[in-house]
Amino acid sequence: MKKSVYLDHAATTNTKKEVLDEMLPYFVEEYGNPSSIHSYGRQAKKAIDKAREKVARALNARFEEIFFTGGGTEADNWAIKGVALANQNKGKHIITSAIEHHAVLFTCEYLEKRGFEVTYLPVDSYGLVDPKEVEKAIRPDTSLISIMFANNEIGTIQPIKEIGKIAKEKGVYFHTDAVQAIGQVDIDVNDMNIDLLSLSGHKIYGPKGIGALYVRKGTRLTPLLHGGTQERNRRAGTENIPGIIGLGKAVEIAYENMEKNNQHLLRLRDRLIEGIMERIEDVTLNGHPTSRLPGNVNMSFRYIEGESLLLSLDMKGIAASSGSACTSGSLDPSHVLLAIGLSHETAHGSLRMTLGDDNTDEDIDYVLETLPPIVKRLREMSPLFVQEKGGYQYV
Ligand SMILES: *Cc1c(COP(=O)(O)O)cnc(C)c1O
């Protein structure tokens, strides 16, 4: 029987059965519109408020500071465009990093074309932003700092609390894309001085097409969507009730089980990294060795293409990723791997394997058994490898 091992949890996750079970009644039976005054509407309103309470509790935020969106991308767009537009009287300068998700980077580029100025901070070889660089980049006309909590490609976790402290001292709004961090890292928006935070359902075993933006009370933020008075007049459109219920449940489960899940992920992650290092030469780990998401493995294999590796693994039933899912299909190497200083060649030879709660020791055994012969075969076909290493007897 062909084995099937999913190692692409940073791209998306399965919706958990408990999450789906909570969502289902809201399609057929409890289908009211929360804006309606009658009992159907009131039921729906009560249900989304319960979900809002769950998300707020997970972040140590207030109930009225959570706004549901159509996913992580919308939350990022809203935070950045919303703060930029609402605070133009203060200035039109934004600070971000070179390794953000495209939902942040392309939003910043959009604003640059419309008269805003953006500073893209570099990162070190582990993918860390230096808080001192953030401080130095702040100008009198800076309205927003947007630095992701944890990177989707290399898993590096940023010094968010230190950046938040600087932002607060300087009176600049601080947004963080926490789509990858949520449920795997303790987050306290007050302790960390975060003003806006994006999260998404489908990266944490919830449904796709739902997310949320935390907005600190008093933050000046222009709406992205105009229309009805939903979400306290800040995000128009009839609410995605089943999605919201699913997101609330997914966040709740993630934090209830975080310690146990993280221990499991860490153990499998380190087995995988060490196992590959033992079995294959000329491999490097990308990202930070310790300040790293518990389920993230990102490695560069010299002499070969990540894409070829990916396809060969797929034929053996192993689903991984090279670069990020959003850029696969294009031949440009990942902007994140280039930003940590990899050459184009090394970046092209990279493979991301992101573990999830359902992965087992057997999955790791299977990868450790399957990957080395694939690498060996691909290297033997590489002219550079043959030239430098003389071929065989080598993995
Ligand atoms: C997946 C992801 C997003 C986009 O979220 P969607 O819900 O898919 O729109 C944004 N930022 C990061 C870091 C992500 O990993």
The ligand as an SDF file (V2000), in Angstrom:
LIG
                    3D

 15 15  0  0  0  0  0  0  0  0999 V2000
   -1.2250   31.6800    5.0110 C   0  0  0  0  0  0  0  0  0  0  0  0
   -0.6660   32.9700    5.4550 C   0  0  0  0  0  0  0  0  0  0  0  0
   -1.3360   34.1730    5.1970 C   0  0  0  0  0  0  0  0  0  0  0  0
   -2.6140   34.2320    4.3870 C   0  0  0  0  0  0  0  0  0  0  0  0
   -3.7070   33.6980    5.0790 O   0  0  0  0  0  0  0  0  0  0  0  0
   -5.0030   33.2210    4.2370 P   0  0  0  0  0  0  0  0  0  0  0  0
   -6.0180   32.8920    5.2890 O   0  0  0  0  0  0  0  0  0  0  0  0
   -4.5800   32.0350    3.4370 O   0  0  0  0  0  0  0  0  0  0  0  0
   -5.4330   34.3710    3.3920 O   0  0  0  0  0  0  0  0  0  0  0  0
   -0.7870   35.3390    5.6700 C   0  0  0  0  0  0  0  0  0  0  0  0
    0.3620   35.3340    6.3600 N   0  0  0  0  0  0  0  0  0  0  0  0
    1.0300   34.2040    6.6350 C   0  0  0  0  0  0  0  0  0  0  0  0
    2.2830   34.2610    7.4460 C   0  0  0  0  0  0  0  0  0  0  0  0
    0.5490   32.9840    6.1880 C   0  0  0  0  0  0  0  0  0  0  0  0
    1.2270   31.8760    6.4460 O   0  0  0  0  0  0  0  0  0  0  0  0
  1  2  1  0
  2  3  1  0
  2 14  2  0
  3  4  1  0
  3 10  2  0
  4  5  1  0
  5  6  1  0
  6  7  2  0
  6  8  1  0
  6  9  1  0
 10 11  1  0
 11 12  2  0
 12 13  1  0
 12 14  1  0
 14 15  1  0
M  END
$$$$
